[in-house]
Each structure stands twice: as structure tokens, then as C-alpha cells.
């Protein structure tokens, strides 16, 4: 798997109309990281 990327920090220069989009993207990035960790744990357990 590719190395983990750090999600972009929510900076103060995000236009108000994009704040909802940015928060959804940050939430998805967190969930993807959790799934990546679970996948790596499973791969280690199965010696893949």
C-alpha cells in the first residue's frame, strides 16, 4: 500500500461555501486511514 498521507489541515482561507465539502473530505480521509489500518492488520495476521 502507498504510504499514509496526512489529511490537509483546515486552513482559514477556505471559502464558507466550501466548508461543508472540506469537512466531509476530512471525515472520509479519517475513515480511509482506519480502513487502511484494518487491512494492514489483516494482512499481517494472514502473512500476506
Secondary structure as GFF3:
##gff-version 3
##sequence-region A 1 48
A	DSSP	three_ten_helix	16	18	.	.	.	ID=ss1
A	DSSP	alpha_helix	19	45	.	.	.	ID=ss2
###
